Amino acid sequence: MKRTVTKIAYAAGVAALAFGIFALSCKANKGPASTAFAQTPSSSVFIDAASTAQALQDTFRSITSQVLPAVVEVDVKETTKVKTASPFDFPFFFGRPRGQNDEENIRELEQSALGSGVIVKRTGNTIYVLTNNHVVGKATSIKIKLNDEREFEGTLVGKDERMDIALVSFESSDTSITVARLGDSDTMQQGDIVLALGSPLGYFASVTQGIVSATGRSGGQIGSISDFIQTDAAINQGNSGGPLVNIYGEVIGINTWIASQSGGSQGLGFSIPINNIKEAINQFISKGKISYGWVGVSLIEVTDDYKEALGIDKARQGALASQLFLDGPAYKGGLLPGDFIIALNGHDIKSVDQLVREIGGIPAGKTASITILRGNKEKELSVKIDERSEEVTANDSKLWPGFMPAPLTDDARKKLNIEKEKVEGVVVARVFEKSPAAALRLQNGDIICAVNDKKIAGLEEFYAALASAGKEVWFDVYSNGHVITTARYKIGK
């Protein structure tokens, strides 16, 4: 009985509540004063929240309307040569006639591709579009499509594979064409709101929104020397070359690549910081290329094993000069193989990528101050920067000593099957073709146990012996149970 009364009371309560809600929703002034008053704060909160959302939406609209007219679609055509099938490609069944030339089966194939770009500069009637090198680098023809769908013939002004950027121009007397404003990418921090604009997957003039997930990223499948801005703003194929902008409508990056297992956006997009590109734009226009500074050092990131073998504190950050180009700027400035570079022009160096990027940005002819650790002692050297040349950097014959010395760790001993041997020294990890090491017949897996007849126990002693060796160097090498002495290499001859 008690349970029945309870149910009736509950039903009556629900009915009263339903009536109250109905009355409140239809005629607010007829409901109980306390109930009507209870709804007032919720309405106020909703209005405030809607106002905030509206303000944010207005901001995104303003950014989009401001920047999108400066964003373009870059349509390219590439011509590649392919070999077509021929019955004479089957020698088991047919004989090749005399005079048959493989070139007769070569055909040209035209392919189309698209990317994005952003207008960054105007000089008279010439308008400049910034995009990626991998978008236009192999193009035989380029078309620029504006936000209002007008199309112009594009001309490649300059491109750079190392930074993966390119500059394209087109001609127009229309002074109303929008030029984007470039921001300061150094001010961007994790959590900052950003928008990515472009033509992903062929969807013209698209906008996505996200935040800066991280700064100073490196890596990727593209050989860029930039320190990327990472964002979760959706970036897909076709977004390449488009801008990443901040809440002020300023370009702070050029969208370049994504990390994805599926080929689509997974919230891991990467943009080249615009501060890395600003000077390159001027160089493209004035010289058609980017001039990089060069000091002639082969740099490597060092593991804890390397640091321990070199006697360097594991907490120390920097870049190891594992090899030098003989007669290069660094060699002339007093750098030696084995020097650990910790600062450039007074500020700390944290990685190889950072050092390469910053040296590359120093004009040829300028002198840089390089701080090194050598034998646990700091030393400051002055090095005159030279201009990077592909011809010089590709010449391994000038690379000294011409191989990558590695610590002889327990793991290395196991791999080389010399766990029970008493040999000490450093492992020859990689020999560069045409280098002094190649001339001395060194091979991967050899163990250098003496320099100029001076025995060495590890990496630190190896570099120290190399530094004091003078102009003539030879090695004692352990290989397959034997110790042999190399020929003598005369440095500078």
Stockholm file with secondary structure:
# STOCKHOLM 1.0

chainA/1-493         MKRTVTKIAYAAGVAALAFGIFALSCKANKGPASTAFAQTPSSSVFIDAASTAQALQDTFRSITSQVLPAVVEVDVKETTKVKTASPFDFPFFFGRPRGQNDEENIRELEQSALGSGVIVKRTGNTIYVLTNNHVVGKATSIKIKLNDEREFEGTLVGKDERMDIALVSFESSDTSITVARLGDSDTMQQGDIVLALGSPLGYFASVTQGIVSATGRSGGQIGSISDFIQTDAAINQGNSGGPLVNIYGEVIGINTWIASQSGGSQGLGFSIPINNIKEAINQFISKGKISYGWVGVSLIEVTDDYKEALGIDKARQGALASQLFLDGPAYKGGLLPGDFIIALNGHDIKSVDQLVREIGGIPAGKTASITILRGNKEKELSVKIDERSEEVTANDSKLWPGFMPAPLTDDARKKLNIEKEKVEGVVVARVFEKSPAAALRLQNGDIICAVNDKKIAGLEEFYAALASAGKEVWFDVYSNGHVITTARYKIGK
#=GR chainA/1-493 SS CHHHHHHHHHHHHHHHHHHHHHHHHHCGGGSCHHHHHHHHHHHHHHHHHHHHHHHHHHHHHHHHHHHGGGEEEEEEEEEEEEECCCGGGCTTTCCCCTTCCGGGGEEEEEEEEEEEEEEEEEETTEEEEEECHHHHTTCSEEEEECTTCCEEEEEEEEEETTTTEEEEEEECCCTTSCCCEECCGGGCCTTCEEEEEECGGGCSSEEEEEEEEEEEECCSSSCCCCCEEEECSCCCTTCTTCEEECTTSEEEEEEEEECCSSSSCCSCEEEEEGGGTHHHHHHHHHHSSCCCEECCEEEECCCHHHHHHHTCCTTCCCEEEEEEETTSHHHHTTCCTTEEEEEETTEECCCHHHHHHHHHTSCTTCEEEEEEEETTEEEEEEEECEECCHHHHTCGGGEESCEEEEECCHHHHHHTTCTTCCCCSEEEEEECTTSHHHHTTCCTTCEEEEETTEECCSHHHHHHHHHTSTTEECEEEEETTEEEECCCEETTC
#=GC SS_cons         CHHHHHHHHHHHHHHHHHHHHHHHHHCGGGSCHHHHHHHHHHHHHHHHHHHHHHHHHHHHHHHHHHHGGGEEEEEEEEEEEEECCCGGGCTTTCCCCTTCCGGGGEEEEEEEEEEEEEEEEEETTEEEEEECHHHHTTCSEEEEECTTCCEEEEEEEEEETTTTEEEEEEECCCTTSCCCEECCGGGCCTTCEEEEEECGGGCSSEEEEEEEEEEEECCSSSCCCCCEEEECSCCCTTCTTCEEECTTSEEEEEEEEECCSSSSCCSCEEEEEGGGTHHHHHHHHHHSSCCCEECCEEEECCCHHHHHHHTCCTTCCCEEEEEEETTSHHHHTTCCTTEEEEEETTEECCCHHHHHHHHHTSCTTCEEEEEEEETTEEEEEEEECEECCHHHHTCGGGEESCEEEEECCHHHHHHTTCTTCCCCSEEEEEECTTSHHHHTTCCTTCEEEEETTEECCSHHHHHHHHHTSTTEECEEEEETTEEEECCCEETTC
//
